[in-house]
Amino acid sequence: MRKPIVLASGSVHRRELLQNAGIAFSVDPSTLDERAMEAPLAESETAPDDVAAILAEAKAIDVSARHPGALVIGADQTLSLGDERFHKPPDMEGARRALLQLSGRTHVLSSAVALVVDGETVWRHVDQARITLRALSPTTIGRYLAEVGDAALTSVGSYQVERQGIQLMERIEGDFFTIIGLPVLPLLAELRRRGLVDE
């Protein structure tokens, strides 16, 4: 009998990626305060890849306590522009400021995924993607935010590359799924190796 799979994330995008891949799973989002966990990591200048990995594991471990014997998938994503890290904007003004900062520049998305069983991390993976935004005028940003509305508040860069956010891009380097927030191909390979999905 296969272990049940639990996604420790409330992200609609991550849920859709797994559903579209045909994975049978349940959803139980972690209740950890990510910003509180991230604060000491930022003070210690932990690399963005490591921050994403630590948070992905922490979320999966948190949820694993509620699901004995299950394979819990934790995921996290960081966005860095040089030494600065970005978070999901709290409001539309925060989204506007973020897009102004990212305009015409290249930022890095680090997406991590971890698998945990009974509180023990059994696998982890981190991948990076680089995105360069076009030089965006305040008018362009304002129009974009008016069109997408609150969807701008659901992602760390204030855009969804799979939707209208693609119009903000000049160049993308990296895996599409990494940009969405879940390195699906390595995850599927590991699930197959563990016999949790069919070959």
N, C-alpha and C positions, 0 to 999 in steps of 0.2 A: 504494500500500500504506500502510495506516494505521500510525502510530507505535504501538509497544506502550506500554501504560500500566502503571506500577508504583506501588503504594501504599507509601510509606516509613513505615509505621506498623504496629505489632503490635496495635493496638486492635481487639478483636472488634467493637465497636460501629461503628467506621468501615468495617470490612470488610463488615459486614452492610448498611450503608446503600448502599454501592456495588453490592453484589450484588443487593439488592432493586430498585435502579434499572436493572438489566440491563446494567451496565458489565462489559466483559471486561478483566480486569487480573490482575496477579500481585502478590504481597506480598513485600517485602524490608524489614524494619524497620531503621531507623537504629540505629546502635550508639553514637551520641553520648551523652555524659554531660550530660543536660539540666540537672540541678541545678548542675553546675560552670559551664555556660554562662550560667545565669540569675543566678548570684551577682553578677558585676560589673554586670549590668543593674539588679539591685535596689539596689545601692550607688549607682548613678548616678540612681536614681529614675526609670527609664524607665517610661513609661505601660504599663499592662497590655496594651492593644491592640498596642503596639509590641513588647512582650516576646513575645506570642503569634506575631506576624508574623515576628520575627527567628528564633525557634525553628523555626517551620514551614519557613522557607526553608533554615535550616541543615540540618535533617533531609533535605530533598529534595536539597540539593546533595551531602550525604554519600553518599546512595544513588545519585545520578546518576553518580557516578564508576564505579560497578559496572555501569551499564546504558547504554552509549553509544547515542545516538540515541533513547532512550526518553523518554516524557513521565512525569516522576516527580511524584507528588502528595505534598506534605508538609503536615502539619496539626499544630496545637497549640492548647491551650486554657488560659486562665488564669482563676482565680476570685479576685475581690477584694472585700473588705469594708472600705469606706473606704480607708485607706492600707495595710491588711494584705493580703498575698497568701497563698493557701492552696495546698497541694500534696496529692498523693495521700497518705492516712495510711499510716504504716509498719505499724500494727497496730490492733487493735480499740479500744484505749485512745485512740489518736490520732483514730480515727473518732468516738468518743464525745465527745472534747473539741471537735472541729470542729463537730459538730452542736449542741452546747451553745452555742458561740459564734454560730452562724448562726441559732439559734432566735429567732423573732419579729422577725428583721431582713431587710433586703433586700440581696442581694449581686449582683454583676455577673459574668456569664460572657462572656469575650471569646474567640471561636473564629476562628482564622486558617487559611487554606489558601493554598498556593503551588504553582505549577507550574514545574518546572525541566527544561530540556533541555540536556544536555552541560554541566552546571555553571552555566548561565545562567538566572536567574529570568525567566520570560516573562510571568507573571501572578501577582497576589496579591489576596487579599480578606480583610477582617476584618469580623466582625459581632458585635453584642452582644445579650445577653438579660439581663433582670433577673428574679430569683426571690426571692419573700418566703416564708420558712418560717413555719409556724404557731408559736405559742409552745409549745415542746415540754418536757414534764416529763422529768426524768432517767429515770423509769420508762418513759415512752413511747419514749425513745431506746434504752434497754436492750432493750426488747421488739423494736423494729424491728431492731436489730443482731443479736439472737439469731435472728430470722427470716431475714434476708438473708445472714448469715454473711460469708464472705470477699468476696462481691460488693461490700461496702461499701469494700473496699480498692482497688477498680479504678477509682474515679472521684475527681476532685479534691474534690467536695463530700460524699463518702461516701454518695451516693444515686444511683439511676438513675431519672430521671423517667418513663421508659417502663415501669418495673416498680413495685414496692411503694413506691419513693421518692415517688411521686405523692401518697401519703397524708400526707406531711410538708408539702406545699405549701399555702400560702394564696392566692398569686397568682403568675401567670407572665406576663411581658411579653416577647414576642420570638418568634423562629422556633424551632420544635421541633428542627429539625436542628442549629441553632446550639447548642442546649442539649446535644444528644447529643455534639457536638464536631466537626461537619463541616458548613459551610454548603453544603448539597448543591445548592440551586437555582441560585445563582450559578456554582457549579462546572460543573453540567450545561450551563448556557448557554454557558460558555466552551469546553467540550469540543465542543459543537455548532458553535460559531463556527469552531473549528479543524478541523471535519470528522472528529472522532474518534469521534463517536456520530451515529446517524442523526437526521435532522430529525423 
